[in-house]
Structure formats: structure tokens, C-alpha cells
Amino acid sequence: MSAAGAPGNTATLHRFHSAVNSGDPEIISEAVDELVAPDLVFHAPVPMGLTGAEALKRVWEVLLRAFPDLHVAVEETIAEGDKVVARNAVTGTHRGEYQGLPPTGKTVAYSEIFIFRFADGRIAEIRGVVDVLSLLRQLGALPS
């Protein structure tokens, strides 16, 4: 794909983030169905037994159950060809179980960077780095 696809891919990614920031699992599920390829390749630890777009839906269910006010602020995007990179700041309040940790009521803030590859106007592959160490420290699961 040429660089001509980059603006459309960036717009698609912004639509996805808008759905995520709704906090509504149904809106997120609909956005995944519309914007993500069913056979998505997701390079991240995901719930066992799930693949593709269904794994992405499950990730958001788990995150929203733990952090119902989760918000992803896109701080920077870089687009070239069939890829868009997003550097994000994530915030939320720990109100449900997360990674075996009971709710703490603590507000967390952490960073992440994701590379999205697009095919036929849909997200086809996701690679990411999430600062889970910082998140777990803020929740008191690890020493500071």
C-alpha cells in the first residue's frame, strides 16, 4: 500500500479509539466488528483460546471490568504506508479485579505504544508495548 492510504488508516484508528473511550462494551464490540479484520494477528498476551478480533474484544472486556473509566489519550501518531503507530497515555480507576488483584480504588496512568497494520481499510495486525510494570506498581502489586 502506498502512503496515500495513511490518512484513511489514521482516521480509522481514531474511530477505534473513540469507541474504546466510550467505555461501552457494546460500542467497542461493534467497532471491532467494523474496523478490525476477523483474522486479526494480535502480538500481545491475550486470553487463551481466543484469536483474531474476538481476542481483542475480550481484552477490552477484561480492561473495562477492571478500569470502567479507562481512557486512552492518543498523544502522537505516525503513519506510513499500511502502518500507523500510536503513542498513548492511558488512565483509569481500579474498580474491578485485574490480574488477580482485588479493586484498590487507585487511579493509574501508564504509557503504551502500538503499531497497527492495515489491510483493505481494516486493522489487520497489532503489535504493542504497554508499561504494565508501572501499572502494577501503581496498584501496589510490585514495590516502587
Buried (B, 14 or more C-beta within 10 A) or exposed (E): BEEEBBEBBBEBBBEBBEBBBEBEEEBBBEBBEEBBBEEBEBEEEBEEEBBBBBBBBBBBBBBBEBBEEBBBEBEEBEBEBBBBBBBBBBBBBBBBEBEEBEBBEEEBBBBBBBBBBBBEBBBBBBBBEBBEEBBBBBBEBEEE
